[in-house]
Amino acid sequence: MRGPGTSLWALLVVGLAAGCAGSPDELGPRIVLERAERAGHWRATYELGDATGLLRFQRPAAFYREDVWEIRTPGWRLDRAGDDQTLVAEPGSESSRIVVEFPVHTDFIPKEYELFLAFTDGSVAIYSGHLYVTSSTAESSDEEEFLRRVELIAGAGQTLVVQGEVVEGRTVWTDPHGDGTYFYVGRIRPLETEEMVAIVDPGAPGWLVERMNDLLPQMFAMYAESFGEPLPWKPVVLFGFQDTQVSGLSSGGGTLTGLVQMSAAGSGWHEATPETAEQLLYLVAHEAAHFWNGQLHAYEDMADSWM
């Protein structure tokens, strides 16, 4: 197995600080992400520097934007170019600043990450990968061509969690690898230790919140000691709960670089039992292990994936 150098992780966060030093012009081309004036909506502003008449999204994402996004800049529209999703300007409407808005859309997107993960208190996590664009019309999707620099602005009293950093106000983050990540924005107080930072949905049953607050720090500290290799970055854990009327126990998880998302649903979670405790432990242990086996160290060949 091989492990990426820590220099990659050192590049993950750029300009992370409350207030983000520097004027907007000094920040350069970027995507400004903030809540829109309409309740339940968000706004993404593409500050490009140079005028263009076409933007191509890095991820077509089954063209869900056509049903969800609203283009606020006059003369621009969503379009398709083969398998690609594009933003296109009418002749004479070229611009260096394009504004779009969209609601908190949590629906399933085939073979893709959801645009939003929602928490029961109204907080959200937003997947950055759906925002990345390039003005290149080439068929090749060279990652270096895509705009993957995001200025994230939080509302008053809200906290941002971006790749292991807890920030108030606003921050700027540049994605060095193009996979995208989830930005947390909300009022849930992060659970933070030297080994990890987590957002645990306060709407989960009380015993579940208490157990997660105990289990997560213990699990990450144990793995760091047992593997003999602390992570060279601080992983983010997002734990959501869906209070549905469906019986039984449902849980799941997934990973991105430096981040794991876990969720639980079903009425069976309302009672602390040996079964629920065991399933929760398995979920956390399995997903947390991916940071060491899969991210810190990865297989050189899929033939080794049995390990």
Salt bridges, closest charged atoms under 4 A:
GLU47 OE2 - ARG97 NE 2.91
GLU66 OE2 - ARG80 NE 2.80
GLU70 OE1 - ARG38 NH2 3.06
GLU70 OE2 - ARG72 NH1 2.79
ASP79 OD2 - ARG77 NH2 3.19
GLU90 OE2 - ARG77 NH1 2.96
GLU101 OE1 - ARG38 NH2 2.68
GLU101 OE2 - ARG43 NH2 3.17
GLU101 OE2 - ARG72 NE 3.81
GLU112 OE2 - ARG59 NE 2.83
GLU151 OE1 - ARG30 NE 2.64
GLU151 OE2 - ARG170 NH1 2.26
ASP175 OD1 - HIS177 ND1 3.11
ASP179 OD2 - HIS177 ND1 3.70
GLU192 OE2 - LYS234 NZ 3.08
GLU229 OE1 - HIS297 NE2 2.90
ASP243 OD1 - HIS270 NE2 2.80
